[in-house]
Amino acid sequence: MSQMQLILERQWLHAVVLAGLIAVLSLVSDLDGMQAGMLWGISTPEWFWLAIALAIMHQVFVWFCWRTQLHGYWLTRILGDLGFSVYAVGFSILGISRVVAVFVLAISNRDTLPVDLTALRILAIIALIPAVYLFYSVKRYFSFKRAFGIDHFDEGYRSLPFVRKGIFRFTRNGMYTYGFLLLWVPALWYASQAALCIALFNHIYIWVHYYSTELPDMKRIYGEARATAPDGPA
């Protein structure tokens, strides 16, 4: 495969599924409850599409940086030793913005879910617990550098043993399974239809990233047998 083919590997899957998700979001965004509310002079539909745009920007940014570095060393050739740091800053800004957008959307669209608020807030707390434990486990056992994908930049990380402590005892995909529960918290806490829809979108869309970008990368970095083993990379 050419370098460009490697960079674009399985991105057809990313594009096709994303197009389908956007089509569904366009349909549900016209529902009355999804239109209600405004915050800081910006309407709920505007916050809704901003939250979607930030999620797409974040995942496209990660794909571009990972693939161009893995298959062409683009970032480190241009930025030298700062390559990973610059990528990590961009990742963090977009990732935090992605989360904040869901919180803001939930506040803008609050009280649009016709469900008992106490019950929803209990569910929000339940969702928050594994999300917090996930981030604790990353900091304590895994490191945020590895979570950001430093193995695409530094070959020394590719020989480290896989982490099976903390929340990673229960799943090799802790970030995707539990980390994105954080986005359900504001949707449930503020009883927001629009934020609940975006939380679901984010949780589905991150798995699109896994199958179209991360899993193929792991197979090339660690070998297919190691990457897909039950105790393979998280």
C-alpha atoms as an extended CHARMM CRD file, in Angstrom:
* protein
*
       234  EXT
         1         1  MET       CA              0.0000000000        0.0000000000        0.0000000000  PROA      1               0.0000000000
         2         2  SER       CA              1.1610000000        3.5440000000       -0.7020000000  PROA      2               0.0000000000
         3         3  GLN       CA              1.6300000000        6.0290000000        2.1360000000  PROA      3               0.0000000000
         4         4  MET       CA             -1.6170000000        7.8000000000        1.2300000000  PROA      4               0.0000000000
         5         5  GLN       CA             -3.5240000000        4.5090000000        1.1300000000  PROA      5               0.0000000000
         6         6  LEU       CA             -2.2090000000        3.6940000000        4.5950000000  PROA      6               0.0000000000
         7         7  ILE       CA             -3.2090000000        7.1280000000        5.9020000000  PROA      7               0.0000000000
         8         8  LEU       CA             -6.7140000000        6.7130000000        4.4660000000  PROA      8               0.0000000000
         9         9  GLU       CA             -7.0840000000        3.0740000000        5.5020000000  PROA      9               0.0000000000
        10        10  ARG       CA            -10.7070000000        2.3200000000        6.5070000000  PROA      10              0.0000000000
        11        11  GLN       CA            -11.6680000000        5.9950000000        6.4220000000  PROA      11              0.0000000000
        12        12  TRP       CA            -14.4130000000        5.0430000000        3.9840000000  PROA      12              0.0000000000
        13        13  LEU       CA            -16.0670000000        3.3990000000        7.0080000000  PROA      13              0.0000000000
        14        14  HSD       CA            -15.6480000000        6.5880000000        9.0230000000  PROA      14              0.0000000000
        15        15  ALA       CA            -17.1880000000        8.6860000000        6.2350000000  PROA      15              0.0000000000
        16        16  VAL       CA            -20.1180000000        6.3540000000        5.5170000000  PROA      16              0.0000000000
        17        17  VAL       CA            -21.1710000000        5.8750000000        9.1370000000  PROA      17              0.0000000000
        18        18  LEU       CA            -20.7160000000        9.5730000000        9.9310000000  PROA      18              0.0000000000
        19        19  ALA       CA            -22.9170000000       10.5100000000        6.9610000000  PROA      19              0.0000000000
        20        20  GLY       CA            -25.5990000000        8.1450000000        8.2590000000  PROA      20              0.0000000000
        21        21  LEU       CA            -25.3530000000        9.5670000000       11.7760000000  PROA      21              0.0000000000
        22        22  ILE       CA            -25.6480000000       13.1440000000       10.5070000000  PROA      22              0.0000000000
        23        23  ALA       CA            -28.6920000000       12.1910000000        8.4420000000  PROA      23              0.0000000000
        24        24  VAL       CA            -30.3890000000       10.7550000000       11.5370000000  PROA      24              0.0000000000
        25        25  LEU       CA            -29.4060000000       13.7870000000       13.6300000000  PROA      25              0.0000000000
        26        26  SER       CA            -30.8890000000       16.0920000000       10.9920000000  PROA      26              0.0000000000
        27        27  LEU       CA            -34.2090000000       14.2800000000       11.2490000000  PROA      27              0.0000000000
        28        28  VAL       CA            -34.4340000000       14.2560000000       15.0450000000  PROA      28              0.0000000000
        29        29  SER       CA            -33.2200000000       17.8540000000       15.3690000000  PROA      29              0.0000000000
        30        30  ASP       CA            -36.5810000000       19.0290000000       14.0030000000  PROA      30              0.0000000000
        31        31  LEU       CA            -38.5260000000       17.5790000000       16.9300000000  PROA      31              0.0000000000
        32        32  ASP       CA            -40.0970000000       20.1830000000       19.2130000000  PROA      32              0.0000000000
        33        33  GLY       CA            -38.1680000000       19.2410000000       22.3310000000  PROA      33              0.0000000000
        34        34  MET       CA            -34.8910000000       19.4080000000       20.4500000000  PROA      34              0.0000000000
        35        35  GLN       CA            -35.5530000000       23.0250000000       19.4300000000  PROA      35              0.0000000000
        36        36  ALA       CA            -36.3960000000       24.4040000000       22.8530000000  PROA      36              0.0000000000
        37        37  GLY       CA            -34.1330000000       26.7280000000       24.7820000000  PROA      37              0.0000000000
        38        38  MET       CA            -31.4000000000       29.3160000000       24.4300000000  PROA      38              0.0000000000
        39        39  LEU       CA            -28.2150000000       30.1720000000       26.3150000000  PROA      39              0.0000000000
        40        40  TRP       CA            -26.1260000000       33.3550000000       26.0370000000  PROA      40              0.0000000000
        41        41  GLY       CA            -28.2070000000       34.4470000000       23.0550000000  PROA      41              0.0000000000
        42        42  ILE       CA            -27.4310000000       31.2430000000       21.1400000000  PROA      42              0.0000000000
        43        43  SER       CA            -30.2820000000       28.8630000000       20.3650000000  PROA      43              0.0000000000
        44        44  THR       CA            -30.3310000000       25.1780000000       21.2350000000  PROA      44              0.0000000000
        45        45  PRO       CA            -30.1150000000       24.0870000000       17.5490000000  PROA      45              0.0000000000
        46        46  GLU       CA            -26.9480000000       26.1610000000       17.1900000000  PROA      46              0.0000000000
        47        47  TRP       CA            -25.3960000000       24.5650000000       20.2850000000  PROA      47              0.0000000000
        48        48  PHE       CA            -26.5630000000       21.1730000000       18.9890000000  PROA      48              0.0000000000
        49        49  TRP       CA            -24.7030000000       21.4670000000       15.6870000000  PROA      49              0.0000000000
        50        50  LEU       CA            -21.6710000000       23.0310000000       17.3530000000  PROA      50              0.0000000000
        51        51  ALA       CA            -21.4250000000       19.9850000000       19.6330000000  PROA      51              0.0000000000
        52        52  ILE       CA            -21.5600000000       17.7380000000       16.5750000000  PROA      52              0.0000000000
        53        53  ALA       CA            -18.9400000000       19.8090000000       14.7320000000  PROA      53              0.0000000000
        54        54  LEU       CA            -16.5350000000       19.6710000000       17.6880000000  PROA      54              0.0000000000
        55        55  ALA       CA            -16.8610000000       15.8900000000       17.9360000000  PROA      55              0.0000000000
        56        56  ILE       CA            -16.0920000000       15.5280000000       14.2250000000  PROA      56              0.0000000000
        57        57  MET       CA            -13.1720000000       17.9780000000       14.4050000000  PROA      57              0.0000000000
        58        58  HSD       CA            -11.7130000000       16.0900000000       17.3730000000  PROA      58              0.0000000000
        59        59  GLN       CA            -11.8330000000       12.6840000000       15.7410000000  PROA      59              0.0000000000
        60        60  VAL       CA            -10.6350000000       13.8910000000       12.3320000000  PROA      60              0.0000000000
        61        61  PHE       CA             -7.7540000000       15.6980000000       14.0750000000  PROA      61              0.0000000000
        62        62  VAL       CA             -6.7340000000       12.5020000000       15.8890000000  PROA      62              0.0000000000
        63        63  TRP       CA             -6.9890000000       10.4260000000       12.7090000000  PROA      63              0.0000000000
        64        64  PHE       CA             -4.8880000000       12.9080000000       10.7310000000  PROA      64              0.0000000000
        65        65  CYS       CA             -2.1700000000       13.2410000000       13.3770000000  PROA      65              0.0000000000
        66        66  TRP       CA             -1.9840000000        9.5280000000       14.1640000000  PROA      66              0.0000000000
        67        67  ARG       CA             -1.9130000000        8.3250000000       10.5930000000  PROA      67              0.0000000000
        68        68  THR       CA              0.4480000000       10.9410000000        9.1600000000  PROA      68              0.0000000000
        69        69  GLN       CA              2.8550000000       10.3590000000       12.0510000000  PROA      69              0.0000000000
        70        70  LEU       CA              2.6100000000        6.5670000000       11.9760000000  PROA      70              0.0000000000
        71        71  HSD       CA              3.0970000000        6.2580000000        8.2350000000  PROA      71              0.0000000000
        72        72  GLY       CA              5.1520000000        9.3430000000        7.3930000000  PROA      72              0.0000000000
        73        73  TYR       CA              6.4870000000       10.9480000000       10.6060000000  PROA      73              0.0000000000
        74        74  TRP       CA              4.9650000000       14.2020000000        9.3930000000  PROA      74              0.0000000000
        75        75  LEU       CA              4.5740000000       15.8680000000       12.7920000000  PROA      75              0.0000000000
        76        76  THR       CA              8.0260000000       15.0500000000       14.1230000000  PROA      76              0.0000000000
        77        77  ARG       CA              9.6840000000       15.8890000000       10.7980000000  PROA      77              0.0000000000
        78        78  ILE       CA              8.0940000000       19.3500000000       10.9170000000  PROA      78              0.0000000000
        79        79  LEU       CA              8.0630000000       19.9830000000       14.6700000000  PROA      79              0.0000000000
        80        80  GLY       CA             10.8590000000       17.7560000000       15.9050000000  PROA      80              0.0000000000
        81        81  ASP       CA             10.6290000000       16.7620000000       19.5700000000  PROA      81              0.0000000000
        82        82  LEU       CA              7.6240000000       19.0760000000       19.9780000000  PROA      82              0.0000000000
        83        83  GLY       CA              5.5190000000       16.9400000000       17.6370000000  PROA      83              0.0000000000
        84        84  PHE       CA              3.7420000000       14.9500000000       20.3100000000  PROA      84              0.0000000000
        85        85  SER       CA              3.3380000000       17.9430000000       22.6390000000  PROA      85              0.0000000000
        86        86  VAL       CA              1.7120000000       20.0530000000       19.9150000000  PROA      86              0.0000000000
        87        87  TYR       CA             -0.6010000000       17.1620000000       19.0350000000  PROA      87              0.0000000000
        88        88  ALA       CA             -1.4630000000       16.6010000000       22.7240000000  PROA      88              0.0000000000
        89        89  VAL       CA             -2.3730000000       20.2730000000       23.1770000000  PROA      89              0.0000000000
        90        90  GLY       CA             -4.6530000000       20.1520000000       20.1440000000  PROA      90              0.0000000000
        91        91  PHE       CA             -6.1780000000       16.8870000000       21.3450000000  PROA      91              0.0000000000
        92        92  SER       CA             -6.8370000000       18.3600000000       24.7940000000  PROA      92              0.0000000000
        93        93  ILE       CA             -8.3760000000       21.6030000000       23.5250000000  PROA      93              0.0000000000
        94        94  LEU       CA            -10.7250000000       19.7930000000       21.1500000000  PROA      94              0.0000000000
        95        95  GLY       CA            -11.5090000000       17.0340000000       23.6530000000  PROA      95              0.0000000000
        96        96  ILE       CA            -12.3660000000       19.4440000000       26.4610000000  PROA      96              0.0000000000
        97        97  SER       CA            -14.3810000000       21.6240000000       24.0680000000  PROA      97              0.0000000000
        98        98  ARG       CA            -16.3020000000       18.5230000000       23.0110000000  PROA      98              0.0000000000
        99        99  VAL       CA            -17.3140000000       17.8230000000       26.6020000000  PROA      99              0.0000000000
       100       100  VAL       CA            -18.0790000000       21.4580000000       27.4520000000  PROA      100             0.0000000000
       101       101  ALA       CA            -20.3260000000       21.7480000000       24.3910000000  PROA      101             0.0000000000
       102       102  VAL       CA            -22.5410000000       18.9320000000       25.6840000000  PROA      102             0.0000000000
       103       103  PHE       CA            -22.8120000000       20.5730000000       29.1120000000  PROA      103             0.0000000000
       104       104  VAL       CA            -23.7330000000       23.9170000000       27.5350000000  PROA      104             0.0000000000
       105       105  LEU       CA            -26.2600000000       22.2470000000       25.2330000000  PROA      105             0.0000000000
       106       106  ALA       CA            -27.8470000000       20.4720000000       28.1970000000  PROA      106             0.0000000000
       107       107  ILE       CA            -28.2820000000       23.7490000000       30.0680000000  PROA      107             0.0000000000
       108       108  SER       CA            -29.7200000000       25.4590000000       26.9890000000  PROA      108             0.0000000000
       109       109  ASN       CA            -32.1960000000       22.6180000000       26.4210000000  PROA      109             0.0000000000
       110       110  ARG       CA            -32.9060000000       21.7530000000       30.0640000000  PROA      110             0.0000000000
       111       111  ASP       CA            -36.2030000000       20.2370000000       31.2850000000  PROA      111             0.0000000000
       112       112  THR       CA            -37.2420000000       18.8640000000       27.8940000000  PROA      112             0.0000000000
       113       113  LEU       CA            -37.2190000000       15.1990000000       28.8990000000  PROA      113             0.0000000000
       114       114  PRO       CA            -40.6500000000       14.2400000000       30.3140000000  PROA      114             0.0000000000
       115       115  VAL       CA            -39.1270000000       11.9930000000       32.9840000000  PROA      115             0.0000000000
       116       116  ASP       CA            -38.9140000000       12.4020000000       36.7570000000  PROA      116             0.0000000000
       117       117  LEU       CA            -35.9150000000       14.6710000000       37.4230000000  PROA      117             0.0000000000
       118       118  THR       CA            -34.8550000000       12.8040000000       40.5620000000  PROA      118             0.0000000000
       119       119  ALA       CA            -34.6810000000        9.5330000000       38.6770000000  PROA      119             0.0000000000
       120       120  LEU       CA            -32.6520000000       11.1540000000       35.9090000000  PROA      120             0.0000000000
       121       121  ARG       CA            -30.1980000000       12.6480000000       38.3820000000  PROA      121             0.0000000000
       122       122  ILE       CA            -29.7210000000        9.2900000000       40.0710000000  PROA      122             0.0000000000
       123       123  LEU       CA            -28.8860000000        7.8480000000       36.6500000000  PROA      123             0.0000000000
       124       124  ALA       CA            -26.4910000000       10.7500000000       36.0620000000  PROA      124             0.0000000000
       125       125  ILE       CA            -24.6040000000        9.9320000000       39.2720000000  PROA      125             0.0000000000
       126       126  ILE       CA            -24.5210000000        6.2370000000       38.3480000000  PROA      126             0.0000000000
       127       127  ALA       CA            -23.0400000000        7.1380000000       34.9350000000  PROA      127             0.0000000000
       128       128  LEU       CA            -20.5030000000        9.4700000000       36.5340000000  PROA      128             0.0000000000
       129       129  ILE       CA            -18.9950000000        6.8220000000       38.8270000000  PROA      129             0.0000000000
       130       130  PRO       CA            -17.3900000000        4.5770000000       36.1650000000  PROA      130             0.0000000000
       131       131  ALA       CA            -16.3860000000        7.6380000000       34.1330000000  PROA      131             0.0000000000
       132       132  VAL       CA            -14.4900000000        9.0770000000       37.1080000000  PROA      132             0.0000000000
       133       133  TYR       CA            -12.9640000000        5.6700000000       37.8620000000  PROA      133             0.0000000000
       134       134  LEU       CA            -11.8250000000        5.4450000000       34.2400000000  PROA      134             0.0000000000
       135       135  PHE       CA             -9.9550000000        8.7590000000       34.4040000000  PROA      135             0.0000000000
       136       136  TYR       CA             -8.4760000000        7.7850000000       37.7700000000  PROA      136             0.0000000000
       137       137  SER       CA             -7.3020000000        4.4980000000       36.2530000000  PROA      137             0.0000000000
       138       138  VAL       CA             -5.7480000000        6.2880000000       33.2810000000  PROA      138             0.0000000000
       139       139  LYS       CA             -3.8300000000        8.6650000000       35.5570000000  PROA      139             0.0000000000
       140       140  ARG       CA             -2.7930000000        5.9690000000       38.0650000000  PROA      140             0.0000000000
       141       141  TYR       CA             -1.9830000000        3.0160000000       35.8270000000  PROA      141             0.0000000000
       142       142  PHE       CA             -2.0400000000        3.8910000000       32.1310000000  PROA      142             0.0000000000
       143       143  SER       CA             -0.8510000000        7.5300000000       31.7530000000  PROA      143             0.0000000000
       144       144  PHE       CA             -2.4750000000       10.1920000000       29.6580000000  PROA      144             0.0000000000
       145       145  LYS       CA              0.4070000000       10.0320000000       27.1790000000  PROA      145             0.0000000000
       146       146  ARG       CA             -0.5490000000        6.4780000000       26.2760000000  PROA      146             0.0000000000
       147       147  ALA       CA             -4.2290000000        7.4220000000       26.2090000000  PROA      147             0.0000000000
       148       148  PHE       CA             -3.4030000000       10.2090000000       23.7430000000  PROA      148             0.0000000000
       149       149  GLY       CA             -1.6210000000        7.6970000000       21.4850000000  PROA      149             0.0000000000
       150       150  ILE       CA              2.0650000000        8.2990000000       22.1060000000  PROA      150             0.0000000000
       151       151  ASP       CA              2.8150000000        4.8650000000       20.6580000000  PROA      151             0.0000000000
       152       152  HSD       CA              2.2330000000        6.4930000000       17.2500000000  PROA      152             0.0000000000
       153       153  PHE       CA              5.1380000000        8.8500000000       18.0260000000  PROA      153             0.0000000000
       154       154  ASP       CA              7.5560000000        6.9910000000       20.3020000000  PROA      154             0.0000000000
       155       155  GLU       CA              8.4250000000        3.4020000000       19.4630000000  PROA      155             0.0000000000
       156       156  GLY       CA              9.7150000000        2.8880000000       23.0150000000  PROA      156             0.0000000000
       157       157  TYR       CA              6.1240000000        2.7600000000       24.2750000000  PROA      157             0.0000000000
       158       158  ARG       CA              5.2900000000       -0.1470000000       21.9870000000  PROA      158             0.0000000000
       159       159  SER       CA              7.1640000000       -2.6320000000       24.1450000000  PROA      159             0.0000000000
       160       160  LEU       CA              5.5070000000       -1.6610000000       27.4300000000  PROA      160             0.0000000000
       161       161  PRO       CA              3.2470000000       -4.2870000000       29.0270000000  PROA      161             0.0000000000
       162       162  PHE       CA             -0.4750000000       -3.8250000000       28.6430000000  PROA      162             0.0000000000
       163       163  VAL       CA             -2.2820000000       -2.3410000000       31.6220000000  PROA      163             0.0000000000
       164       164  ARG       CA             -4.7700000000       -4.6000000000       33.3750000000  PROA      164             0.0000000000
       165       165  LYS       CA             -5.3070000000       -2.6550000000       36.5810000000  PROA      165             0.0000000000
       166       166  GLY       CA             -8.0680000000       -0.3470000000       37.7320000000  PROA      166             0.0000000000
       167       167  ILE       CA            -10.9650000000       -0.2430000000       35.3150000000  PROA      167             0.0000000000
       168       168  PHE       CA             -8.8330000000       -1.9600000000       32.6760000000  PROA      168             0.0000000000
       169       169  ARG       CA             -9.3200000000       -5.2230000000       34.5830000000  PROA      169             0.0000000000
       170       170  PHE       CA            -12.8560000000       -5.2920000000       33.2370000000  PROA      170             0.0000000000
       171       171  THR       CA            -12.4090000000       -4.1510000000       29.6270000000  PROA      171             0.0000000000
       172       172  ARG       CA             -9.6030000000       -3.4980000000       27.1790000000  PROA      172             0.0000000000
       173       173  ASN       CA            -11.5910000000       -0.5450000000       25.7910000000  PROA      173             0.0000000000
       174       174  GLY       CA            -12.1560000000        1.4270000000       28.9550000000  PROA      174             0.0000000000
       175       175  MET       CA            -11.9150000000        4.8470000000       27.3010000000  PROA      175             0.0000000000
       176       176  TYR       CA            -14.7090000000        4.1100000000       24.8620000000  PROA      176             0.0000000000
       177       177  THR       CA            -16.8860000000        1.9880000000       27.1020000000  PROA      177             0.0000000000
       178       178  TYR       CA            -16.7830000000        4.0860000000       30.2690000000  PROA      178             0.0000000000
       179       179  GLY       CA            -15.0750000000        7.4090000000       29.5030000000  PROA      179             0.0000000000
       180       180  PHE       CA            -17.8750000000        8.6220000000       27.2640000000  PROA      180             0.0000000000
       181       181  LEU       CA            -20.4400000000        8.0310000000       29.9970000000  PROA      181             0.0000000000
       182       182  LEU       CA            -19.2810000000       11.4580000000       31.1820000000  PROA      182             0.0000000000
       183       183  LEU       CA            -21.2570000000       13.0030000000       28.3090000000  PROA      183             0.0000000000
       184       184  TRP       CA            -24.4530000000       11.3380000000       29.5030000000  PROA      184             0.0000000000
       185       185  VAL       CA            -24.1750000000       13.0700000000       32.8850000000  PROA      185             0.0000000000
       186       186  PRO       CA            -25.2430000000       16.6210000000       31.8520000000  PROA      186             0.0000000000
       187       187  ALA       CA            -27.9590000000       15.2670000000       29.5540000000  PROA      187             0.0000000000
       188       188  LEU       CA            -29.5120000000       13.3180000000       32.4090000000  PROA      188             0.0000000000
       189       189  TRP       CA            -28.8560000000       15.8960000000       35.1210000000  PROA      189             0.0000000000
       190       190  TYR       CA            -30.5360000000       18.7110000000       33.1780000000  PROA      190             0.0000000000
       191       191  ALA       CA            -33.1700000000       16.4500000000       31.5580000000  PROA      191             0.0000000000
       192       192  SER       CA            -32.1990000000       17.5550000000       28.0660000000  PROA      192             0.0000000000
       193       193  GLN       CA            -33.4360000000       15.7830000000       24.9550000000  PROA      193             0.0000000000
       194       194  ALA       CA            -30.8640000000       17.4480000000       22.7120000000  PROA      194             0.0000000000
       195       195  ALA       CA            -27.9190000000       16.6720000000       25.0010000000  PROA      195             0.0000000000
       196       196  LEU       CA            -29.0860000000       13.0700000000       25.3960000000  PROA      196             0.0000000000
       197       197  CYS       CA            -29.1210000000       12.7390000000       21.6220000000  PROA      197             0.0000000000
       198       198  ILE       CA            -25.6060000000       14.1930000000       21.3730000000  PROA      198             0.0000000000
       199       199  ALA       CA            -24.3360000000       11.9420000000       24.1580000000  PROA      199             0.0000000000
       200       200  LEU       CA            -25.6020000000        8.9340000000       22.2170000000  PROA      200             0.0000000000
       201       201  PHE       CA            -24.0590000000       10.2860000000       19.0060000000  PROA      201             0.0000000000
       202       202  ASN       CA            -20.6960000000       10.7360000000       20.7240000000  PROA      202             0.0000000000
       203       203  HSD       CA            -20.7700000000        7.2570000000       22.1970000000  PROA      203             0.0000000000
       204       204  ILE       CA            -21.5310000000        5.6890000000       18.8190000000  PROA      204             0.0000000000
       205       205  TYR       CA            -19.1050000000        7.9250000000       16.9570000000  PROA      205             0.0000000000
       206       206  ILE       CA            -16.1350000000        7.0960000000       19.1930000000  PROA      206             0.0000000000
       207       207  TRP       CA            -16.6050000000        3.4250000000       18.3010000000  PROA      207             0.0000000000
       208       208  VAL       CA            -16.4980000000        4.4610000000       14.6380000000  PROA      208             0.0000000000
       209       209  HSD       CA            -13.0720000000        5.9300000000       15.4430000000  PROA      209             0.0000000000
       210       210  TYR       CA            -12.0520000000        2.6680000000       17.0840000000  PROA      210             0.0000000000
       211       211  TYR       CA            -12.9460000000        0.4420000000       14.1500000000  PROA      211             0.0000000000
       212       212  SER       CA            -11.8950000000        2.8050000000       11.3570000000  PROA      212             0.0000000000
       213       213  THR       CA             -8.7380000000        4.2890000000       12.8780000000  PROA      213             0.0000000000
       214       214  GLU       CA             -7.4760000000        2.8770000000       16.1620000000  PROA      214             0.0000000000
       215       215  LEU       CA             -7.8880000000       -0.8530000000       15.5750000000  PROA      215             0.0000000000
       216       216  PRO       CA             -6.1590000000       -0.7920000000       12.1550000000  PROA      216             0.0000000000
       217       217  ASP       CA             -3.3590000000        1.2780000000       13.7100000000  PROA      217             0.0000000000
       218       218  MET       CA             -2.9490000000       -1.1550000000       16.5960000000  PROA      218             0.0000000000
       219       219  LYS       CA             -2.6880000000       -4.0450000000       14.1590000000  PROA      219             0.0000000000
       220       220  ARG       CA              0.1240000000       -2.2660000000       12.3380000000  PROA      220             0.0000000000
       221       221  ILE       CA              1.9040000000       -1.1500000000       15.5060000000  PROA      221             0.0000000000
       222       222  TYR       CA              1.5980000000       -4.3590000000       17.5540000000  PROA      222             0.0000000000
       223       223  GLY       CA              0.7640000000       -6.9820000000       14.9420000000  PROA      223             0.0000000000
       224       224  GLU       CA             -2.6950000000       -8.3710000000       14.3370000000  PROA      224             0.0000000000
       225       225  ALA       CA             -2.4670000000      -11.2670000000       16.8050000000  PROA      225             0.0000000000
       226       226  ARG       CA             -1.3280000000       -9.0430000000       19.6860000000  PROA      226             0.0000000000
       227       227  ALA       CA             -3.7000000000       -6.1890000000       18.8810000000  PROA      227             0.0000000000
       228       228  THR       CA             -6.8000000000       -8.3860000000       18.7980000000  PROA      228             0.0000000000
       229       229  ALA       CA             -5.9340000000      -10.7070000000       21.6810000000  PROA      229             0.0000000000
       230       230  PRO       CA             -8.2100000000      -10.5420000000       24.7620000000  PROA      230             0.0000000000
       231       231  ASP       CA             -5.4010000000       -8.8620000000       26.6760000000  PROA      231             0.0000000000
       232       232  GLY       CA             -4.3240000000       -6.6670000000       23.7570000000  PROA      232             0.0000000000
       233       233  PRO       CA             -3.9090000000       -2.8730000000       23.7660000000  PROA      233             0.0000000000
       234       234  ALA       CA             -6.6310000000       -0.8970000000       25.4710000000  PROA      234             0.0000000000
